[in-house]
């Protein structure tokens, strides 16, 4: 399975996540992340090989020049959101991370069409668990949306991947509402990239400096 995030889209995505997670517009003499901070990357086989982390690092260098912020890859192939919540719980290395990127959904579909309501309930419970753990550890949680199964292709209307994508869409709809107020929820990367191109807004590096 491959990710369909184009670099410019994902840079916009992460820049928005880092800014919104701070809960405010950062002043020139403050910073949300420490120079030696850690960012947890929780996910499945999309996260595990470092598919998007290089783009995260580019954004961090633009927002926090000269930083030594470490991206901790907690991704593992075939895993679901429950694994992600447990990963945040287990992580105990110092310094404590300030931010966790959380991207699941595909494996939570079970790659099957049955029991959609049960899958939504299980996924929702896992998101709530992750949000509670992150809040207890004072880690800002950023929920990212996984790609759909068709990968930009144009399958037949009765194709299996479209049917499973419908299940994934229901999981993502639950994600968009479940943790509102407890986590930063980022929409689909392609929509965010489109909006960024329309507004042509760019992050101001002078507004984000290291402590």
MOVENVEN-V972448 format. One line per field, one symbol per residue. burial: + if it has 16 or more other ideal C-beta (glycine too) atoms within 10 Angstrom, else -. Layout:
burial->???
This chain:
burial->--+-+---+++++++++++-++---+----++++--++++++++++++--+++-+++-++-+++--+-++++-++---++++++++++--+-----++++++++++++++--------++-+++-+++++++++--+-+++++++++++--------------++-++-+++-++--++--+++++-+++-++--+------+----+++-
